[in-house]
Amino acid sequence: MTRHWPGFWARHGLIARLLRPLEWLFCHVAARRRRRLEPIARPLSAPVVVVGNLAVGGTGKTPLVIWLVSAAAARGWRPGVVLRGYGGRAADITPVTAESDPGQVGDEAVLIARRTGSPVMIGRDRAAAAEALIAGGGVDLVISDDGLQHYRLARDVEIVVVDARRGHGNARCLPAGPLREPLARLREVDDVIGQGGPVDGIGHCFALMANELEPIGPTHAAPPVSGDRVHGVAGIGHPARFFDTLRAMGFDVVAHAFDDHHRYRASDLRLADDAALIMTEKDAVKCRAIAPPASWYLPVAARPDDASAAFLVRLLDRAQQRFNDRQRMP
């Protein structure tokens, strides 16, 4: 249920009320799991910053992770990124480079490796993957893309990203609403940052800024321009956001939405006419070998406002301070 939220997730209606017993069961199981795992989470030998979310679906975490990696590197850290590797087949902890197979390690991992040039490690056990990242990459700061609920991973700072347009929906937990944990969880984190604007009166926010279209493969064709009819292709957590971005750029968009981390086949991209195809950068890393001619992707970058950027940098310092305090404890 990541491509589209069910309508009842946005309101306190009959269906949400009928699902309250299952919601209670979900929250009970989630709370027991947290109580079991948090005490046995082993602190790592480097500070850990987790960038996650409460609601299912895409919120823009990965662009913000890329921004944090760049900000940390600019301040002298040697950051690395750990993530689950969703959409990949790898069962073991695996290092990721810009040349890795997205089908093996996941699309987001390859995208982060290409955009940052920093060490990246995937693994179902993020704590073990983070340990391998530190041991093998000379990393002195770990940034986890997702993993807020992965309580085996000890962390020094938690950042929650919220899609400002959808917010928290009806603020109920699965399956009655979109949340993985109760909304009260936000009181425990270090920052709640809205993608696309402030959320719930919290001023920290960032925008996703589109860059120029890039060809997916070799081409002599000119990129489409405002006013052109294009096929928009997105297999991300919230495809509508991508299509809205293309429309804001002036394109007449024929939308093709797929599930998050969709494994594309050539037939998926065999469209009805010769209008240009534009997809997300996350999708493009998987489609270089099968994309038709005149296919493009739209890179986006997180851009926090000045106050939010300054606060995020202070959170990196906070992670280091908490790590140092831990090291001094007997």
C-alpha positions as a Markdown table, in Angstrom:
| # | Residue | x | y | z |
|---|---|---|---|---|
| 1 | Met | 0.0 | 0.0 | 0.0 |
| 2 | Thr | 2.8 | 2.4 | -0.9 |
| 3 | Arg | 1.7 | 3.6 | -4.3 |
| 4 | His | -1.6 | 5.0 | -3.1 |
| 5 | Trp | -2.9 | 5.5 | 0.4 |
| 6 | Pro | -6.4 | 4.1 | 0.8 |
| 7 | Gly | -8.9 | 6.9 | 1.1 |
| 8 | Phe | -9.9 | 6.0 | 4.6 |
| 9 | Trp | -6.3 | 6.7 | 5.8 |
| 10 | Ala | -6.9 | 10.4 | 5.4 |
| 11 | Arg | -10.0 | 10.6 | 7.6 |
| 12 | His | -11.6 | 9.2 | 10.8 |
| 13 | Gly | -14.3 | 7.3 | 9.0 |
| 14 | Leu | -16.2 | 4.1 | 9.5 |
| 15 | Ile | -13.5 | 1.8 | 8.0 |
| 16 | Ala | -10.8 | 3.2 | 10.3 |
| 17 | Arg | -13.1 | 2.7 | 13.3 |
| 18 | Leu | -13.8 | -0.8 | 12.4 |
| 19 | Leu | -10.1 | -1.5 | 12.1 |
| 20 | Arg | -9.3 | -0.3 | 15.6 |
| 21 | Pro | -8.9 | -3.8 | 17.1 |
| 22 | Leu | -6.3 | -4.6 | 14.5 |
| 23 | Glu | -4.7 | -1.3 | 15.0 |
| 24 | Trp | -4.5 | -2.0 | 18.7 |
| 25 | Leu | -2.9 | -5.4 | 18.0 |
| 26 | Phe | -0.4 | -3.9 | 15.6 |
| 27 | Cys | 0.7 | -1.2 | 18.2 |
| 28 | His | 0.9 | -3.8 | 20.9 |
| 29 | Val | 3.2 | -6.1 | 18.9 |
| 30 | Ala | 5.3 | -3.1 | 17.7 |
| 31 | Ala | 5.7 | -1.8 | 21.3 |
| 32 | Arg | 6.7 | -5.3 | 22.6 |
| 33 | Arg | 9.2 | -5.7 | 19.8 |
| 34 | Arg | 10.8 | -2.3 | 20.6 |
| 35 | Arg | 11.0 | -3.2 | 24.3 |
| 36 | Arg | 12.7 | -6.4 | 23.4 |
| 37 | Leu | 15.2 | -5.0 | 20.9 |
| 38 | Glu | 16.3 | -1.6 | 22.3 |
| 39 | Pro | 18.0 | -3.0 | 25.4 |
| 40 | Ile | 20.1 | -5.4 | 23.4 |
| 41 | Ala | 21.1 | -3.0 | 20.7 |
| 42 | Arg | 24.9 | -2.8 | 20.8 |
| 43 | Pro | 26.4 | 0.8 | 20.4 |
| 44 | Leu | 28.7 | 1.1 | 17.4 |
| 45 | Ser | 32.2 | 2.5 | 17.2 |
| 46 | Ala | 30.9 | 5.6 | 15.3 |
| 47 | Pro | 28.0 | 8.0 | 15.7 |
| 48 | Val | 24.8 | 6.9 | 14.0 |
| 49 | Val | 22.1 | 9.2 | 12.5 |
| 50 | Val | 18.8 | 7.5 | 11.5 |
| 51 | Val | 16.7 | 9.2 | 8.9 |
| 52 | Gly | 13.2 | 7.6 | 8.9 |
| 53 | Asn | 9.5 | 8.1 | 8.9 |
| 54 | Leu | 6.4 | 7.1 | 10.7 |
| 55 | Ala | 4.1 | 6.8 | 7.7 |
| 56 | Val | 4.4 | 4.2 | 5.0 |
| 57 | Gly | 5.2 | 5.4 | 1.5 |
| 58 | Gly | 7.7 | 7.8 | 0.2 |
| 59 | Thr | 8.6 | 11.0 | 2.0 |
| 60 | Gly | 11.9 | 12.1 | 0.4 |
| 61 | Lys | 14.2 | 10.5 | 2.8 |
| 62 | Thr | 16.9 | 9.5 | 0.3 |
| 63 | Pro | 17.5 | 13.0 | -1.1 |
| 64 | Leu | 17.8 | 14.3 | 2.5 |
| 65 | Val | 20.3 | 11.5 | 3.3 |
| 66 | Ile | 22.4 | 12.5 | 0.3 |
| 67 | Trp | 22.3 | 16.2 | 1.5 |
| 68 | Leu | 23.4 | 15.1 | 5.0 |
| 69 | Val | 26.3 | 13.0 | 3.6 |
| 70 | Ser | 27.4 | 16.1 | 1.6 |
| 71 | Ala | 27.1 | 18.4 | 4.6 |
| 72 | Ala | 29.0 | 15.9 | 6.9 |
| 73 | Ala | 31.8 | 15.5 | 4.4 |
| 74 | Ala | 32.1 | 19.3 | 4.1 |
| 75 | Arg | 32.6 | 19.5 | 7.8 |
| 76 | Gly | 35.4 | 16.9 | 7.8 |
| 77 | Trp | 33.6 | 13.7 | 8.6 |
| 78 | Arg | 34.0 | 10.5 | 6.6 |
| 79 | Pro | 30.3 | 9.5 | 6.3 |
| 80 | Gly | 28.9 | 6.3 | 5.1 |
| 81 | Val | 25.3 | 5.1 | 4.5 |
| 82 | Val | 23.6 | 2.0 | 5.6 |
| 83 | Leu | 20.2 | 0.8 | 4.3 |
| 84 | Arg | 18.1 | -2.3 | 3.9 |
| 85 | Gly | 18.6 | -2.7 | 0.1 |
| 86 | Tyr | 14.9 | -3.0 | -0.7 |
| 87 | Gly | 14.2 | -4.4 | -4.2 |
| 88 | Gly | 17.5 | -6.2 | -4.3 |
| 89 | Arg | 18.2 | -10.0 | -4.2 |
| 90 | Ala | 21.2 | -9.9 | -1.9 |
| 91 | Ala | 20.7 | -11.9 | 1.3 |
| 92 | Asp | 24.0 | -11.0 | 2.9 |
| 93 | Ile | 25.6 | -7.8 | 4.0 |
| 94 | Thr | 27.0 | -6.3 | 0.8 |
| 95 | Pro | 29.0 | -3.2 | -0.1 |
| 96 | Val | 27.6 | -1.0 | -2.8 |
| 97 | Thr | 29.4 | 1.0 | -5.4 |
| 98 | Ala | 28.2 | 3.2 | -8.3 |
| 99 | Glu | 28.6 | 0.2 | -10.6 |
| 100 | Ser | 26.7 | -2.3 | -8.5 |
| 101 | Asp | 23.7 | -4.2 | -9.9 |
| 102 | Pro | 20.5 | -2.5 | -8.6 |
| 103 | Gly | 18.8 | -5.9 | -9.0 |
| 104 | Gln | 21.2 | -7.3 | -6.5 |
| 105 | Val | 21.5 | -4.4 | -4.0 |
| 106 | Gly | 18.5 | -2.2 | -4.6 |
| 107 | Asp | 17.9 | 1.0 | -6.5 |
| 108 | Glu | 18.3 | 3.4 | -3.6 |
| 109 | Ala | 21.6 | 2.0 | -2.6 |
| 110 | Val | 23.1 | 2.4 | -6.1 |
| 111 | Leu | 21.6 | 5.9 | -6.4 |
| 112 | Ile | 23.2 | 7.0 | -3.1 |
| 113 | Ala | 26.6 | 5.5 | -4.0 |
| 114 | Arg | 26.5 | 7.3 | -7.4 |
| 115 | Arg | 25.5 | 10.6 | -6.0 |
| 116 | Thr | 27.7 | 10.8 | -2.9 |
| 117 | Gly | 30.8 | 8.7 | -3.7 |
| 118 | Ser | 30.8 | 7.6 | 0.0 |
| 119 | Pro | 30.9 | 4.1 | 1.3 |
| 120 | Val | 27.4 | 2.4 | 1.2 |
| 121 | Met | 26.5 | -0.9 | 2.8 |
| 122 | Ile | 23.2 | -2.9 | 2.6 |
| 123 | Gly | 21.9 | -5.6 | 4.9 |
| 124 | Arg | 18.7 | -6.8 | 6.4 |
| 125 | Asp | 20.4 | -6.5 | 9.8 |
| 126 | Arg | 21.3 | -2.8 | 9.6 |
| 127 | Ala | 23.4 | -3.0 | 12.8 |
| 128 | Ala | 25.6 | -5.6 | 11.4 |
| 129 | Ala | 25.8 | -3.8 | 8.1 |
| 130 | Ala | 26.8 | -0.6 | 9.9 |
| 131 | Glu | 29.5 | -2.5 | 11.7 |
| 132 | Ala | 30.8 | -3.7 | 8.4 |
| 133 | Leu | 30.6 | -0.2 | 7.0 |
| 134 | Ile | 32.7 | 1.2 | 9.8 |
| 135 | Ala | 35.3 | -1.6 | 9.7 |
| 136 | Gly | 35.7 | -1.6 | 5.9 |
| 137 | Gly | 35.4 | 2.0 | 4.8 |
| 138 | Gly | 37.2 | 4.2 | 7.3 |
| 139 | Val | 33.8 | 5.6 | 8.2 |
| 140 | Asp | 33.5 | 7.8 | 11.3 |
| 141 | Leu | 29.8 | 8.7 | 10.9 |
| 142 | Val | 27.0 | 6.4 | 9.9 |
| 143 | Ile | 23.8 | 7.7 | 8.3 |
| 144 | Ser | 20.9 | 5.2 | 8.0 |
| 145 | Asp | 18.5 | 5.7 | 5.2 |
| 146 | Asp | 15.2 | 4.5 | 6.8 |
| 147 | Gly | 15.4 | 2.2 | 9.9 |
| 148 | Leu | 13.6 | 4.3 | 12.5 |
| 149 | Gln | 11.8 | 1.1 | 13.6 |
| 150 | His | 14.9 | -1.1 | 13.2 |
| 151 | Tyr | 15.7 | -1.1 | 16.9 |
| 152 | Arg | 18.6 | -3.5 | 16.7 |
| 153 | Leu | 20.5 | -0.5 | 15.3 |
| 154 | Ala | 21.6 | 1.8 | 18.2 |
| 155 | Arg | 21.4 | 5.4 | 17.2 |
| 156 | Asp | 22.6 | 8.8 | 18.5 |
| 157 | Val | 20.2 | 11.0 | 16.5 |
| 158 | Glu | 16.8 | 10.4 | 14.9 |
| 159 | Ile | 15.3 | 12.5 | 12.2 |
| 160 | Val | 11.8 | 11.9 | 11.0 |
| 161 | Val | 10.8 | 13.1 | 7.5 |
| 162 | Val | 7.1 | 13.9 | 6.8 |
| 163 | Asp | 5.5 | 14.6 | 3.4 |
| 164 | Ala | 3.9 | 17.9 | 4.2 |
| 165 | Arg | 1.1 | 17.4 | 1.7 |
| 166 | Arg | -0.1 | 14.1 | 3.1 |
| 167 | Gly | 1.0 | 14.7 | 6.7 |
| 168 | His | 0.2 | 11.9 | 9.1 |
| 169 | Gly | -3.2 | 11.1 | 7.4 |
| 170 | Asn | -5.7 | 10.2 | 10.0 |
| 171 | Ala | -2.9 | 9.8 | 12.6 |
| 172 | Arg | -3.8 | 6.2 | 13.2 |
| 173 | Cys | -1.5 | 3.1 | 13.0 |
| 174 | Leu | -1.7 | 0.3 | 10.5 |
| 175 | Pro | -4.1 | -1.0 | 9.2 |
| 176 | Ala | -6.5 | 1.7 | 10.3 |
| 177 | Gly | -4.1 | 4.5 | 9.2 |
| 178 | Pro | -0.7 | 5.0 | 7.6 |
| 179 | Leu | 1.5 | 5.0 | 10.7 |
| 180 | Arg | 4.1 | 2.4 | 11.8 |
| 181 | Glu | 4.1 | 3.7 | 15.3 |
| 182 | Pro | 1.8 | 6.0 | 17.3 |
| 183 | Leu | 2.2 | 9.8 | 16.7 |
| 184 | Ala | 3.6 | 10.2 | 20.2 |
| 185 | Arg | 6.8 | 8.7 | 18.9 |
| 186 | Leu | 7.6 | 12.1 | 17.4 |
| 187 | Arg | 8.2 | 13.5 | 20.9 |
| 188 | Glu | 11.2 | 11.3 | 21.3 |
| 189 | Val | 13.1 | 12.1 | 18.1 |
| 190 | Asp | 15.6 | 14.9 | 17.5 |
| 191 | Asp | 13.9 | 16.6 | 14.6 |
| 192 | Val | 10.7 | 16.4 | 12.5 |
| 193 | Ile | 11.3 | 17.9 | 9.1 |
| 194 | Gly | 8.7 | 18.4 | 6.4 |
| 195 | Gln | 9.3 | 17.7 | 2.8 |
| 196 | Gly | 7.6 | 20.4 | 0.9 |
| 197 | Gly | 6.8 | 22.7 | 3.8 |
| 198 | Pro | 6.5 | 22.8 | 7.6 |
| 199 | Val | 4.4 | 20.1 | 9.4 |
| 200 | Asp | 2.2 | 20.5 | 12.5 |
| 201 | Gly | 3.7 | 23.9 | 13.3 |
| 202 | Ile | 7.3 | 22.6 | 13.2 |
| 203 | Gly | 9.3 | 25.0 | 11.1 |
| 204 | His | 12.0 | 22.8 | 9.7 |
| 205 | Cys | 11.5 | 21.8 | 6.1 |
| 206 | Phe | 13.2 | 21.1 | 2.8 |
| 207 | Ala | 12.2 | 21.2 | -0.8 |
| 208 | Leu | 13.0 | 18.8 | -3.6 |
| 209 | Met | 14.5 | 20.8 | -6.3 |
| 210 | Ala | 14.5 | 19.5 | -9.9 |
| 211 | Asn | 17.6 | 19.7 | -11.9 |
| 212 | Glu | 18.0 | 19.5 | -15.7 |
| 213 | Leu | 16.9 | 16.3 | -17.5 |
| 214 | Glu | 19.6 | 13.7 | -18.1 |
| 215 | Pro | 19.5 | 11.0 | -20.8 |
| 216 | Ile | 19.2 | 7.5 | -19.5 |
| 217 | Gly | 21.4 | 6.1 | -22.3 |
| 218 | Pro | 23.4 | 7.5 | -25.3 |
| 219 | Thr | 21.2 | 9.7 | -27.4 |
| 220 | His | 21.5 | 12.5 | -30.0 |
| 221 | Ala | 17.9 | 13.6 | -29.3 |
| 222 | Ala | 17.2 | 16.9 | -27.6 |
| 223 | Pro | 15.4 | 16.7 | -24.3 |
| 224 | Pro | 11.7 | 17.5 | -24.1 |
| 225 | Val | 10.7 | 21.0 | -23.3 |
| 226 | Ser | 7.8 | 22.7 | -21.5 |
| 227 | Gly | 4.6 | 22.1 | -23.4 |
| 228 | Asp | 5.6 | 18.7 | -24.8 |
| 229 | Arg | 3.6 | 15.6 | -24.2 |
| 230 | Val | 5.7 | 13.1 | -22.2 |
| 231 | His | 5.3 | 9.7 | -20.5 |
| 232 | Gly | 6.0 | 10.0 | -16.8 |
| 233 | Val | 7.2 | 6.7 | -15.2 |
| 234 | Ala | 7.7 | 6.3 | -11.5 |
| 235 | Gly | 8.1 | 3.3 | -9.3 |
| 236 | Ile | 8.5 | 5.2 | -6.0 |
| 237 | Gly | 6.7 | 5.5 | -2.7 |
| 238 | His | 4.6 | 8.5 | -3.9 |
| 239 | Pro | 4.5 | 8.6 | -7.7 |
| 240 | Ala | 1.9 | 11.4 | -7.8 |
| 241 | Arg | 4.5 | 13.8 | -6.4 |
| 242 | Phe | 6.8 | 13.1 | -9.3 |
| 243 | Phe | 4.1 | 13.6 | -11.9 |
| 244 | Asp | 3.1 | 16.9 | -10.2 |
| 245 | Thr | 6.7 | 18.0 | -10.5 |
| 246 | Leu | 6.7 | 17.3 | -14.3 |
| 247 | Arg | 3.4 | 19.1 | -14.7 |
| 248 | Ala | 4.8 | 22.1 | -12.8 |
| 249 | Met | 7.7 | 22.1 | -15.3 |
| 250 | Gly | 5.1 | 22.5 | -18.1 |
| 251 | Phe | 4.9 | 19.0 | -19.4 |
| 252 | Asp | 1.7 | 17.4 | -20.6 |
| 253 | Val | 2.1 | 14.1 | -18.6 |
| 254 | Val | 0.8 | 10.7 | -19.3 |
| 255 | Ala | 1.3 | 9.0 | -15.9 |
| 256 | His | 2.6 | 5.5 | -15.5 |
| 257 | Ala | 2.8 | 4.6 | -11.8 |
| 258 | Phe | 4.4 | 1.4 | -10.5 |
| 259 | Asp | 5.0 | 0.0 | -7.1 |
| 260 | Asp | 7.9 | 1.2 | -5.1 |
| 261 | His | 11.1 | -0.7 | -6.1 |
| 262 | His | 9.4 | -2.2 | -9.1 |
| 263 | Arg | 11.6 | -4.5 | -11.2 |
| 264 | Tyr | 11.1 | -3.2 | -14.6 |
| 265 | Arg | 10.9 | -5.2 | -17.8 |
| 266 | Ala | 11.3 | -3.9 | -21.3 |
| 267 | Ser | 7.6 | -4.3 | -21.9 |
| 268 | Asp | 6.9 | -1.9 | -19.0 |
| 269 | Leu | 8.6 | 0.8 | -21.1 |
| 270 | Arg | 7.1 | -0.1 | -24.4 |
| 271 | Leu | 4.6 | 2.8 | -24.6 |
| 272 | Ala | 1.9 | 3.6 | -27.1 |
| 273 | Asp | 3.6 | 6.4 | -29.0 |
| 274 | Asp | 6.9 | 8.1 | -29.5 |
| 275 | Ala | 6.5 | 10.8 | -26.9 |
| 276 | Ala | 9.6 | 11.1 | -24.7 |
| 277 | Leu | 9.8 | 9.1 | -21.5 |
| 278 | Ile | 10.8 | 10.8 | -18.2 |
| 279 | Met | 11.4 | 8.7 | -15.1 |
| 280 | Thr | 12.8 | 9.3 | -11.6 |
| 281 | Glu | 16.5 | 8.9 | -11.1 |
| 282 | Lys | 15.8 | 6.0 | -8.7 |
| 283 | Asp | 14.1 | 4.2 | -11.6 |
| 284 | Ala | 16.7 | 5.1 | -14.1 |
| 285 | Val | 19.5 | 3.3 | -12.3 |
| 286 | Lys | 17.6 | 0.0 | -13.1 |
| 287 | Cys | 16.6 | 0.8 | -16.6 |
| 288 | Arg | 19.7 | 1.8 | -18.5 |
| 289 | Ala | 19.8 | -1.5 | -20.5 |
| 290 | Ile | 16.1 | -1.5 | -21.4 |
| 291 | Ala | 15.0 | 2.1 | -21.7 |
| 292 | Pro | 13.9 | 3.0 | -25.2 |
| 293 | Pro | 15.7 | 5.8 | -27.2 |
| 294 | Ala | 14.9 | 9.4 | -26.1 |
| 295 | Ser | 14.4 | 8.4 | -22.4 |
| 296 | Trp | 15.3 | 10.8 | -19.7 |
| 297 | Tyr | 15.5 | 11.0 | -15.9 |
| 298 | Leu | 14.9 | 14.0 | -13.6 |
| 299 | Pro | 17.5 | 14.4 | -10.9 |
| 300 | Val | 16.2 | 16.0 | -7.7 |
| 301 | Ala | 18.1 | 17.4 | -4.7 |
| 302 | Ala | 17.0 | 18.2 | -1.2 |
| 303 | Arg | 17.3 | 21.9 | -0.4 |
| 304 | Pro | 16.6 | 22.8 | 3.3 |
| 305 | Asp | 16.0 | 26.4 | 4.1 |
| 306 | Asp | 18.8 | 28.2 | 5.9 |
| 307 | Ala | 17.4 | 27.6 | 9.4 |
| 308 | Ser | 16.7 | 24.0 | 8.8 |
| 309 | Ala | 20.1 | 23.4 | 7.2 |
| 310 | Ala | 21.8 | 25.0 | 10.2 |
| 311 | Phe | 19.8 | 22.8 | 12.6 |
| 312 | Leu | 20.6 | 19.6 | 10.7 |
| 313 | Val | 24.3 | 20.4 | 10.9 |
| 314 | Arg | 23.9 | 20.9 | 14.6 |
| 315 | Leu | 22.3 | 17.5 | 14.8 |
| 316 | Leu | 25.5 | 16.0 | 13.3 |
| 317 | Asp | 27.5 | 17.7 | 16.0 |
| 318 | Arg | 24.9 | 16.4 | 18.6 |
| 319 | Ala | 25.4 | 12.9 | 17.3 |
| 320 | Gln | 29.2 | 13.2 | 17.8 |
| 321 | Gln | 28.7 | 14.7 | 21.3 |
| 322 | Arg | 26.4 | 11.9 | 22.4 |
| 323 | Phe | 28.9 | 9.3 | 21.0 |
| 324 | Asn | 31.7 | 11.0 | 22.9 |
| 325 | Asp | 29.7 | 10.9 | 26.1 |
| 326 | Arg | 29.0 | 7.2 | 25.6 |
| 327 | Gln | 32.7 | 6.6 | 25.1 |
| 328 | Arg | 33.5 | 8.2 | 28.4 |
| 329 | Met | 30.9 | 6.2 | 30.4 |
| 330 | Pro | 32.4 | 3.3 | 32.5 |
